[in-house]
């Protein structure tokens, strides 16, 4: 019987690896870069070291080359759709935390449909359904009904909800959901327990093994991540890399992706612990690409526009655009610019890149890449020639809907 990641993680000595990531020598870094990849967690830790910073340009060039090999010059586009900000958890850093005094909003299926139609008009065919953790979403078939309703217009639907058993995920897969996203937030158990003081999210190992339960249920995409700003960034990065490696080896029929969100302003008074500067953020992205070469790397609108544009060619494979983190937020957007007209007091966090989707798409095209609004169709699952998951650059172009009428760039 294969061990779950939470069991394997017990044997990962983060203290030793984080010390290595600080104490590595330039010769260690040069040796790794000469091979063109990081073959072990020790190698990955070395690429996060101060000694690796003078080699950042080389790391970025290698990262770009590896990304082009596996993903081509494409950028997968998606948007989050927040269903509710009601939550039973107390998480000190989160705007949705039960103890925060914010307007609590839960959308009806009709309101979800309205929000989704606005995203559909912007060109999106991939959406991420997000909600605070509340038992009523899984006890009455609400999420399943939402997925069934939206699957008619959105071939790719992902969910970011409170963790479930595999049996709880199966109906969502059957309804048309293909992807699950779950952030461990922090991989340091002591920090985790100090930040999650009430609610089901307190269970550290249960959350850590969520992606594997989702894989058992049939999800074909698995997304994981850490929220940088809660604990030592190098330790978090090493743990996240170890998790990604485990999933790529043991959930090999699914496409694994990694998110690297950094703390943003939100309701509450939490102050981030460990700041991850931009140059080390870039170093982390390049190191991940050299360690888990086929994993997707997602960049959200938490990051400012200039930085997101600069990272397009350096290893990122998926980007959100025109995002709102408040339930019902898109209905309050300006109809012409598709940007927020007013503050959104019920948001989970405040985004940094407020550009409309069309502008982000133009920036991607200007960088020589192609925005991919649709890279999956349920009909592909019925094709006997499709025996394992494919990366976005591998999909049969004839099965991908064109959106040339909406944007000056084509879709592959």
ZAGU-199002 format. One record per atom (N, C-alpha, C): residue in three letters; x, y, z. Coordinates in steps of 0.001 Angstrom, whole numbers, plus 500000, padded with zeros to 6 digits. Layout:
BEGIN
ALAXYZ...
END
This chain:
BEGIN
UNK500841498807500000UNK500000500000500000UNK500881501249500000UNK500574502202499099UNK501357503417499008UNK501064504331500185UNK502110504945500717UNK501942505875501819UNK501415507201501306UNK500532507814502074UNK500059509152501735UNK501185510150501965UNK501020511341501401UNK502083512327501560UNK502269512714503023UNK501183512800503787UNK501333513187505191UNK502239512217505941UNK502204510940505560UNK503085509953506191UNK504522510113505701UNK504686510305504400UNK506039510488503869UNK506669511788504363UNK505812512782504557UNK506313514094504973UNK506982514037506338UNK506584513065507156UNK507187512917508482UNK508690512637508398UNK509120512062507276UNK510535511722507114UNK511337512830506428UNK510677513897505994UNK511372515011505339UNK511919515942506411UNK513232516056506480UNK513871516898507493UNK513990518331506957UNK512959519120507198UNK512939520480506670UNK514032521346507277UNK514379521087508530UNK515409521896509174UNK516754521706508477UNK517116520469508205UNK518381520190507520UNK518368520766506102UNK517264520580505405UNK517170521062504029UNK517185522588503969UNK516527523238504917UNK516519524702504916UNK517905525251505254UNK518638524547506128UNK520021524951506399UNK520882524796505160UNK520650523719504420UNK521371523529503164UNK521053524650502185UNK519784525077502153UNK519379526115501210UNK519996527466501546UNK520472527622502764UNK521145528861503157UNK522659528740503004UNK523178527543503227UNK524630527354503298UNK525262526801502024UNK524458526525500997UNK525002525962499755UNK526094526861499175UNK527052526234498506UNK528171526961497910UNK527907527221496430UNK528546528230495851UNK528391528469494414UNK528714527246493562UNK529679526446494002UNK530029525240493242UNK528876524247493220UNK528092524190494315UNK526921523313494342UNK525891523773493311UNK525677525068493263UNK524708525628492323UNK525166525396490889UNK526428525652490634UNK526962525482489284UNK526831524037488823UNK527086523099489707UNK526953521678489358UNK525518521347488931UNK524563521845489667UNK523155521570489344UNK522774522199488009UNK523171523447487812UNK522811524134486578UNK523481523501485360UNK524645522927485546UNK525323522243484438UNK524530521028483953UNK523767520407484861UNK522932519261484464UNK521604519714483870UNK521213520960484134UNK519964521489483587UNK518728521137484379UNK518883520511485554UNK517729520163486374UNK518173519866487797UNK517190519929488704UNK517429519563490093UNK516940518139490295UNK517833517243490636UNK517502515822490710UNK517007515363492081UNK517073516225493071UNK516696515832494425UNK516216517048495189UNK515615516795496354UNK515221517907497215UNK516441518699497667UNK517558518019497838UNK518782518721498215UNK519209519690497116UNK519114519233495860UNK519427520128494739UNK518469521313494716UNK517190521029494895UNK516187522099494897UNK516495523109495994UNK516831522620497183UNK517163523517498293UNK518362524396497947UNK519334523832497261UNK520519524607496872UNK520160525734495911UNK519179525482495044UNK518767526512494083UNK518010527660494746UNK517609527474496001UNK516956528552496745UNK517956529352497573UNK519208528978497527UNK520221529552498419UNK520639530955497990UNK521193531727498913UNK521804533004498535UNK522901532816497491UNK523590531668497543UNK524655531409496570UNK524118531284495156UNK522823530977495023UNK522226530823493694UNK521773532153493100UNK521662533183493914UNK521139534458493420UNK521958535051492270UNK523296534962492302UNK524058535480491151UNK523797534690489862UNK523224533509489979UNK522943532670488811UNK521476532778488372UNK520774533799488866UNK519335533886488612UNK519021533973487127UNK519808534722486378UNK519544534824484940UNK519680533462484264UNK520691532702484627UNK520866531358484068UNK519711530456484459UNK519291530541485723UNK518162529741486166UNK516900530078485382UNK516683531348485126UNK515493531767484383UNK515537531288482933UNK516701531320482331UNK516819530828480952UNK516538529331480888UNK517069528585481840UNK516800527152481875UNK515329526884482148UNK514742527650483055UNK513329527498483372UNK512474527747482145UNK512797528778481397UNK512054529077480180UNK512164527941479170UNK513365527410479005UNK513573526334478032UNK512791525081478422UNK512796524734479707UNK512062523550480164UNK510555523755479985UNK510082524958480290UNK508659525248480139UNK508233525167478677UNK509026525708477789UNK508715525646476356UNK508660524202475874UNK509550523379476385UNK509591521980475975UNK508298521257476317UNK507753521519477491UNK506598520754477967UNK505256521456477738UNK505259522785477624UNK503995523510477515UNK503878524386476275UNK504969524572475557UNK504913525468474407UNK504767526914474847UNK504529527805473899UNK504385529233474206UNK502907529545474429UNK502368528930475478UNK500953529089475794UNK500786529523477248UNK499650530152477524UNK499308530543478883UNK497831530243479107UNK497556529312480005UNK496175528934480300UNK495512530038481124UNK494298530433480723UNK493582531516481369UNK492394530969482162UNK492175531516483350UNK491019531120484141UNK490596532286485026UNK489412532152485609UNK488919533167486545UNK488295532481487746UNK488463533043488940UNK487769532502490115UNK486333533010490156UNK485439532164490633UNK484052532564490840UNK483707532200492284UNK483560533220493108UNK483306533007494535UNK481812532783494770UNK481486531657495407UNK480103531281495658UNK479598531817496993UNK480466531849497996UNK480062532276499330UNK481295532656500141UNK481117533619501047UNK482192533938501986UNK481812533548503412UNK480766532756503555UNK480439532202504872UNK481437531092505191UNK481906531070506445UNK482932530092506807UNK482859529794508296UNK483060528529508648UNK483029528128510055UNK484420528098510670UNK485448528333509875UNK486815528298510385UNK487245529645510952UNK488150529598511895UNK488847530800512348UNK490290530671511891UNK490624531429510845UNK491983531451510283UNK492473532890510374UNK493501533126511128UNK493888534486511500UNK494224535371510309UNK494657534793509199UNK495147535559508058UNK494098535768506972UNK492935535133507072UNK491974535085505961UNK490833536077506153UNK490473536760505084UNK489370537703505137UNK488031537060505420UNK487877535773505088UNK486623535064505320UNK486502534489506725UNK487555534604507527UNK487561533989508858UNK486299534342509632UNK485805533389510386UNK484546533526511110UNK484537534737512045UNK485710535115512546UNK485764536202513525UNK485776537588512884UNK485875537673511547UNK485912538975510880UNK484502539509510631UNK484334540791510855UNK483039541443510657UNK482948541957509222UNK482534541065508321UNK482344541427506922UNK480935541035506492UNK480407541645505419UNK479097541227504913UNK479176539782504417UNK478335538916504953UNK478361537504504551UNK477376537295503406UNK477887536713502331UNK477118536573501094UNK477188535133500613UNK476049534566500266UNK475995533257499616UNK475098533386498385UNK475611532978497249UNK474870533149496000UNK473898532001495766UNK472743532333495256UNK471827531307494761UNK472374530758493451UNK471830529651493004UNK472296529078491734UNK472044530053490594UNK470941530776490652UNK470638531758489612UNK471666532891489630UNK472084533319490825UNK473098534366490920UNK474457533860490448UNK474767532604490747UNK476001532004490235UNK475980531991488717UNK474853531630488151UNK474708531578486697UNK474939532958486087UNK474422533992486752UNK474613535359486255UNK476083535750486279UNK476765535449487391UNK478191535747487489UNK478985534989486421UNK478649533718486247UNK479357532898485262UNK479152533421483851UNK477961533891483546UNK477697534430482210UNK478551535653481930UNK478781536468482953UNK479646537635482772UNK481069537206482452UNK481553536162483112UNK482887535636482815UNK482924535011481428UNK481860534316481058UNK481780533691479737UNK481858534755478640UNK481210535896478866UNK481241536976477887UNK482638537555477719UNK483461537441478763UNK484840537918478679UNK485760536930477974UNK485242535736477680UNK486035534748476963UNK486435533540477766UNK486222533562479073UNK486664532453479915UNK485863531186479637UNK486589530074479572UNK485967528757479488UNK486483527844480607UNK487362528404481451UNK487888527684482615UNK487633528548483842UNK486938527982484837UNK486651528744486042UNK486997527922487279UNK487273528649488353UNK487574528050489644UNK486495528479490627UNK485708527524491126UNK484659527813492092UNK485261527828493493UNK485063528928494220UNK485666529116495531UNK484577529433496549UNK484724528904497754UNK483787529221498832UNK484479529017500167UNK484019529743501168UNK484453529474502523UNK483986528083502930UNK484593527551503974UNK484256526186504390UNK483016526213505279UNK481951525617504772UNK480692525584505513UNK479961524294505153UNK479457523550506131UNK478860522238505836UNK477642522285504922UNK476957523416504865UNK475736523439504067UNK476003523314502573UNK477230523575502135UNK477528523473500713UNK477648522030500242UNK477944521139501145UNK478140519745500738UNK477003518842501185UNK476099519360502005UNK475035518517502540UNK473751518559501724UNK473604519563500885UNK472333519704500163UNK472457519640498646UNK473625519236498139UNK473803519114496699UNK473993520431495972UNK474248521513496714UNK474402522842496105UNK475555522883495102UNK476738522444495535UNK477904522505494651UNK477679521638493413UNK477131520468493610UNK476862519576492481UNK475910520241491481UNK474897520915491977UNK473944521600491095UNK474612522750490347UNK475499523467491047UNK476231524558490396UNK477099524025489268UNK477828522947489539UNK478698522371488514UNK477881521902487312UNK476770521238487552UNK475913520775486462UNK475419521939485622UNK475029523028486289UNK474529524192485553UNK475623524833484707UNK476816524977485266UNK477876525700484569UNK478619524853483539UNK478557523540483671UNK479318522673482758UNK478857522798481311UNK477695523355481101UNK477204523546479728UNK478030524582478977UNK478551525564479704UNK479310526643479074UNK480785526656479436UNK481147525885480480UNK482542525875480931UNK483062524443480922UNK483851524076479910UNK484393522705479839UNK485304522361480999UNK485981523380481557UNK486912523134482660UNK486410523847483909UNK486004523059484904UNK485542523607486177UNK486403523024487291UNK486992523905488082UNK487787523505489240UNK487081523977490505UNK487378523329491619UNK486794523740492887UNK487888523973493918UNK487653524965494782UNK488517525225495934UNK487598525378497143UNK487329524260497802UNK486372524202498908UNK487012523496500092UNK486254523344501161UNK486738522577502297UNK486959521131501904UNK488007520471502434UNK488333519092502067UNK487193518118502355UNK487066517110501469UNK486044516073501591UNK486703514699501521UNK485918513681501844UNK486306512307501554UNK486253512088500046UNK486922511054499562UNK486875510728498134UNK485441510501497682UNK484627509876498532UNK483231509611498181UNK482441510904498029UNK482853511955498737UNK482196513243498604UNK482567513972497330UNK483751513672496797UNK484184514299495554UNK483595513617494312UNK483307512338494401UNK482860511583493229UNK481645512203492543UNK480589512636493271UNK479446513256492595UNK479813514534491844UNK480804515276492347UNK481221516496491675UNK481940516178490369UNK482747515126490382UNK483407514677489150UNK482353514236488136UNK481392513483488591UNK480331513007487698UNK479494514156487144UNK479396515243487898UNK478613516393487457UNK479343517216486408UNK480666517019486277UNK481426517737485265UNK482609518516485782UNK482956518344487066UNK484117519034487628UNK485375518226487315UNK486429518885486865UNK487626518142486458UNK488859518453487285UNK488794519472488142UNK490006519877488849UNK489707520259490288UNK490686520022491153UNK490601520431492550UNK491838521221492920UNK491626522301493667UNK492715523127494173UNK492610523162495689UNK493711522878496378UNK493727522957497838UNK495098523449498280UNK495113524521499053UNK496364525060499569UNK496579524549500994UNK497771524071501270UNK498093523682502641UNK498254524916503522UNK498421526071502890UNK498645527354503552UNK500060527404504139UNK500344526601505147UNK501711526456505659UNK501964524992505964UNK503180524544505658UNK503563523159505905UNK504237522994507263UNK504382524068508011UNK504926523967509363UNK503765523715510322UNK503756522540510951UNK502587522131511729UNK502335523050512921UNK503365523511513585UNK503167524401514722UNK502554525731514286UNK503066526274513187UNK502498527510512658UNK501063527290512212UNK500823526153511572UNK499485525826511091UNK498487525833512246UNK498852525187513330UNK497929525080514465UNK497710526438515139UNK498712527279515137UNK498560528595515754UNK497680529528514917UNK497617529270513630UNK496834530127512732UNK495405529640512543UNK495174528343512715UNK493841527762512518UNK493328527298513879UNK492630528182514547UNK492305527951515951UNK490926527344516169UNK490063527334515169UNK488732526749515324UNK488203526338513963UNK487398525278513966UNK486811524805512721UNK487520523581512174UNK486934522941511171UNK487505521698510621UNK488863521876509955UNK489223523098509628UNK490516523318508976UNK491681523098509936UNK491402522891511205UNK492464522651512184UNK493265521385511886UNK492689520464511134UNK493297519141510962UNK494371519178509859UNK495598519232510289UNK496763519434509421UNK496927518304508401UNK497014517067508851UNK497251515941507944UNK496056515678507037UNK494860515869507547UNK493656515672506739UNK493674516584505512UNK494066517828505726UNK494137518766504607UNK495265518381503652UNK496381517942504195UNK497547517618503388UNK497272516498502385UNK496390515572502732UNK496113514422501860UNK494886514622500980UNK494369515842500928UNK493157516114500154UNK493334515806498676UNK494458516226498107UNK494668516019496670UNK494648514541496301UNK495167513699497171UNK495177512265496884UNK493777511664496961UNK492948512165497878UNK491554511708497908UNK490814512168496655UNK491124513363496197UNK490502513872494973UNK490918513040493768UNK492162512622493755UNK492647511771492661UNK491900510445492639UNK491673509872493817UNK490910508627493905UNK489497508802493356UNK488952510003493493UNK487595510269493028UNK487523510518491526UNK488675510726490873UNK488677510878489424UNK489019512242488881UNK489449513179489735UNK489862514482489219UNK491090514318488330UNK491104515051487233UNK492217514950486284UNK493223516097486413UNK492931517068487249UNK493885518136487564UNK493911518293489080UNK495112518444489625UNK495291518616491059UNK496168519836491303UNK495660520794492051UNK496421521998492343UNK496740522108493818UNK497981522408494150UNK498403522592495540UNK499145523922495651UNK499388524351496894UNK500129525588497075UNK500361525899498535UNK501213526874498779UNK501456527408500121UNK501242528909500059UNK500770529465501153UNK500566530913501226UNK501821531536501834UNK502596532195501008UNK503887532724501461UNK503672534019502246UNK504199534011503469UNK504019535111504389UNK503562534630505744UNK503464533301505905UNK503052532717507173UNK504207532085507938UNK505262531685507221UNK506387530982507831UNK507606531171506936UNK508741530674507372UNK509987530774506606UNK509771530326505165UNK510053531187504204UNK509678530899502825UNK510458529742502230UNK511702529572502626UNK512485528461502068UNK511955527116502560UNK511616527031503838UNK511045525785504343UNK509715525475503654UNK508899526492503468UNK507615526289502790UNK507839525796501365UNK508808526396500679UNK509082526028499290UNK509561524582499187UNK510418524176500091UNK510943522801500062UNK509825521804500322UNK508975522100501306UNK507851521214501601UNK506889521141500416UNK506609522280499806UNK505710522314498649UNK506287521523497483UNK507592521661497251UNK508250520911496181UNK508186519414496448UNK508373519030497703UNK508280517622498069UNK506870517088497820UNK505867517877498134UNK504472517494497917UNK504199517329496419UNK504669518284495623UNK504469518206494174UNK505148516982493584UNK506349516691494056UNK507063515506493579UNK506281514239493916UNK505750514163495119UNK504971512993495533UNK503745512810494640UNK503040513896494361UNK501828513797493551UNK502140513411492106UNK503216513963491548UNK503550513623490162UNK503939512154490027UNK504477511579491088UNK504881510170491053UNK503712509229491337UNK502800509641492219UNK501759508731492687UNK500376509021492111UNK500195510198491556UNK498924510555490912UNK499215510895489452UNK499899509995488789UNK500491510288487484UNK499470510462486365UNK498241510039486567UNK497216510247485537UNK496654511667485564UNK496981512432486563UNK496480513800486707UNK497581514810486400UNK497179515979485947UNK498101517095485766UNK498229517819487100UNK499434517918487615UNK499682518585488895UNK500098520026488636UNK499537520948489393UNK499932522354489271UNK500232522926490651UNK501053523957490662UNK501531524573491901UNK501173526055491888UNK500634526541492991UNK500367527969493143UNK501269528525494241UNK501664529776494061UNK502606530413494982UNK502051531755495458UNK500858531772496056UNK500279533056496474UNK501083533699497594UNK501243535008497504UNK501854535771498586UNK500764536553499306UNK500981536829500570UNK499984537514501387UNK499565538845500758UNK498258539104500857UNK497694540366500384UNK496836540973501496UNK496570542276501436UNK495699542890502444UNK494328542225502475UNK493809541998503684UNK492500541372503868UNK491934541842505192UNK490657541540505412UNK490026541889506682UNK490775541215507831UNK490790541871508982UNK491546541346510113UNK492830542140510306UNK493612541755511285UNK494820542504511628UNK496086541660511528UNK496024540587510755UNK497186539707510649UNK498305540389509872UNK499523540258510365UNK500703540761509677UNK501571539589509269UNK502012539593508002UNK502786538463507528UNK504107538337508281UNK504547537086508381UNK505730536769509182UNK506999536841508350UNK506962536245507184UNK508160536098506363UNK507898536714504994UNK508553537812504692UNK508352538477503418UNK509200537795502343UNK508590537512501209UNK509278536896500074UNK509477537964499001UNK510673538537498905UNK510923539608497935UNK510795539113496496UNK510607540050495593UNK510374539692494195UNK511495538852493604UNK512756539213493869UNK513849538481493223UNK513921537039493732UNK513572536820494996UNK513550535453495513UNK512293534712495070UNK511224535447494829UNK510015534862494252UNK510323534309492859UNK511053535061492058UNK511468534603490727UNK512400533401490857UNK513322533460491805UNK514243532348492056UNK513471531075492390UNK512436531206493201UNK511612530069493582UNK510904529466492374UNK510348530302491521UNK509646529811490325UNK510599529027489431UNK511782529578489189UNK512759528904488330UNK513219527587488954UNK513438527584490264UNK513878526362490936UNK512808525270490847UNK511548525640491009UNK510467524660490891UNK510414524058489494UNK510583524899488497UNK510540524383487129UNK511665523389486881UNK512821523614487469UNK513955522712487271UNK513841521446488117UNK512915521432489071UNK512737520256489925UNK511533519411489499UNK510409520035489247UNK509204519313488783UNK508837519892487410UNK509506519395486405UNK509494520037485094UNK508130520043484417UNK507293519046484693UNK506017518946484004UNK504840519491484807UNK505107519995485981UNK504036520568486791UNK503678521958486287UNK502387522262486274UNK501974523615485942UNK502321524560487088UNK502516525826486779UNK502753526847487798UNK501762527984487548UNK500961528269488551UNK499871529232488430UNK500234530551489099UNK499900531654488436UNK500148532996488965UNK498820533746489003UNK498437534212490189UNK497130534848490349UNK497241536361490306UNK496078537014490411UNK496032538475490412UNK496430539061491758UNK496917538225492690UNK497543538756493902UNK498773539583493554UNK499422539246492434UNK500666539910492054UNK500385541122491168UNK501204542162491254UNK500990543362490446UNK501216543113488961UNK500609543957488151UNK500613543761486703UNK502021543685486122UNK502901544609486523UNK504247544644485940UNK505001543356486225UNK504881542837487442UNK505572541591487783UNK504971540424487008UNK503664540367486907UNK503024539274486164UNK503464539274484700UNK503539540448484108UNK503990540530482712UNK505422540041482577UNK506260540375483552UNK507656539964483489UNK507864538483483688UNK506900537810484332UNK507035536389484618UNK506440535492483537UNK505787536073482561UNK505102535270481541UNK506031534242480912UNK507232534645480605UNK508149533768479865UNK509083532964480760UNK508917533027482072UNK509913532446482968UNK509464531165483673UNK508360530572483248UNK507963529306483853UNK506505529201484219UNK505771530314484169UNK504344530308484487UNK503570529650483346UNK502557528860483695UNK501746528191482663UNK500267528521482768UNK499857529187483849UNK498438529483484041UNK498293530796484793UNK497336531639484345UNK497119532933484982UNK495628533217485101UNK495246533812486208UNK493893534349486322UNK493914535796485840UNK492733536330485568UNK492649537708485084UNK491271538271485398UNK491221539591485599UNK489956540253485846UNK489217539693487041UNK489926539382488116UNK489351538609489215UNK488615539464490237UNK487575538867490824UNK486926539380492014UNK486961538277493062UNK487254538632494314UNK487287537635495386UNK486101537809496334UNK485068538473495883UNK483837538634496657UNK482702537937495933UNK481879537162496638UNK480709536549495990UNK479812537621495377UNK479464537442494124UNK478649538419493427UNK479415539621492928UNK480735539589493049UNK481554540756492720UNK481520541158491262UNK481409540197490352UNK481453540535488931UNK480232541344488500UNK479111541147489156UNK477907541909488824UNK478073543383489155UNK479036543698490032UNK479292545088490403UNK480430545698489587UNK480979544967488633UNK482054545490487798UNK481508546505486800UNK482383547400486379UNK482047548316485301UNK481846547520484012UNK480753547726483330UNK480417546911482156UNK481405547098481014UNK482008548255480917UNK482922548528479809UNK484330548026480079UNK484849548333481260UNK486243547990481572UNK486395546652482273UNK485290546075482789UNK485309544841483574UNK486331544936484701UNK486225546012485436UNK487031546229486638UNK486098546695487756UNK486489546513489027UNK485608546901490138UNK485290548392490121UNK483999548722490307UNK483595550127490389UNK483817550674491798UNK483642549846492803UNK483752550270494190UNK484542549228494989UNK484825549561496233UNK485441548582497129UNK484487547419497352UNK485050546247497635UNK484245545055497858UNK484510544569499285UNK483676544985500240UNK483943544686501645UNK483861543204502002UNK483223542394501148UNK483109540971501436UNK484148540124500745UNK485241540750500256UNK486243540005499507UNK487155539220500443UNK487752538154499907UNK488680537343500693UNK490001538073500889UNK490475538710499837UNK491671539544499883UNK491578540514498714UNK492369541559498771UNK492328542554497709UNK493375542216496647UNK492950542138495403UNK493869541775494330UNK494795542943493994UNK495893542656493308UNK496852543684492921UNK496744544034491445UNK496445543060490599UNK496334543288489148UNK494855543392488788UNK494378544622488601UNK492964544857488328UNK492674545035486842UNK493610544692485986UNK493388544850484550UNK492288543905484058UNK491484544336483086UNK490469543443482529UNK491114542298481757UNK490390541197481549UNK490967540023480881UNK491568540333479516UNK490913541198478739UNK491420541493477403UNK492801542128477444UNK493038542974478430UNK494335543644478548UNK495414542641478949UNK495081541736479857UNK496036540694480245UNK496362539812479042UNK495328539474478263UNK495552538655477070UNK496470539352476077UNK496294540650475934UNK497157541410475017UNK498599541418475504UNK498782541522476816UNK500138541502477375UNK500808540158477127UNK500049539083477253UNK500584537742476995UNK500977537611475532UNK500104538087474643UNK500406538027473210UNK501623538885472858UNK501739540037473505UNK502871540922473253UNK504183540267473659UNK504124539399474672UNK505317538682475118UNK505650537499474217UNK504825537271473194UNK505082536181472258UNK504420534875472638UNK503491534940473592UNK502782533743474042UNK501314533831473625UNK500635532733473743UNK499253532679473300UNK498319532353474459UNK497359533229474742UNK496378532931475787UNK495501531752475366UNK495367530797476248UNK494540529611475974UNK493313529686476868UNK492181529966476270UNK490948530125477032UNK490218528794477226UNK490505527864476348UNK489891526537476456UNK490918525495476038UNK491243524563476941UNK492220523529476611UNK491699522137476924UNK490392522030477160UNK489839520729477521UNK488377520690477126UNK487935519516476706UNK486523519297476431UNK486165517899476913UNK484976517732477455UNK484575516427477966UNK484625515354476883UNK484479515760475618UNK484517514774474536UNK485881514103474433UNK486929514783474937UNK488258514182474910UNK488322512930475769UNK487503512896476832UNK487524511737477716UNK486953510502477043UNK486143510712476009UNK485542509594475298UNK486413509103474153UNK487531509804473922UNK488424509454472816UNK489367508339473278UNK489278507148472723UNK490124506037473174UNK491607506271472947UNK491933507220472090UNK493353507497471836UNK493976508314472953UNK493127508926473805UNK493627509727474908UNK493787508823476120UNK494988508353476374UNK495227507372477432UNK495781507984478703UNK496284509224478639UNK496806509873479820UNK496673511378479637UNK496743512161480729UNK496525513593480629UNK497550514270479742UNK497090515314479047UNK497960516035478132UNK498128517466478601UNK499272518047478270UNK499506519431478605UNK498836520313477562UNK498647521584477891UNK497845522451477045UNK498371522534475618UNK499674522453475430UNK500222522571474095UNK500019521305473267UNK499553520224473915UNK499395518956473214UNK497982518717472681UNK497015519549473068UNK495632519259472715UNK495366519438471222UNK494457518618470723UNK494089518652469319UNK493376519962469013UNK493958520778468147UNK493450522120467907UNK492029522102467364UNK491684521100466571UNK490352521068465964UNK489241520947466995UNK489561520508468216UNK488542520349469248UNK488464521560470170UNK489247522606469885UNK489282523783470733UNK488508524918470080UNK487546525465470822UNK486688526536470320UNK487473527816470091UNK487258528462468962UNK487936529716468673UNK487167530879469266UNK487892531866469807UNK487276533064470354UNK487843534310469665UNK488156534175468378UNK488759535287467652UNK487851536509467632UNK486538536279467719UNK485614537397467696UNK485727538255468948UNK486277537669470021UNK486404538404471276UNK487782539017471446UNK488813538344470944UNK490174538805471195UNK490991538742469909UNK492011539617469809UNK492855539629468629UNK493819538467468571UNK493807537588469588UNK494702536442469598UNK493882535184469421UNK494460534172468817UNK493742532940468572UNK493891531990469745UNK493204530863469639UNK493232529871470706UNK493715528564470153UNK494591527940470880UNK495075526610470511UNK494839525659471634
END
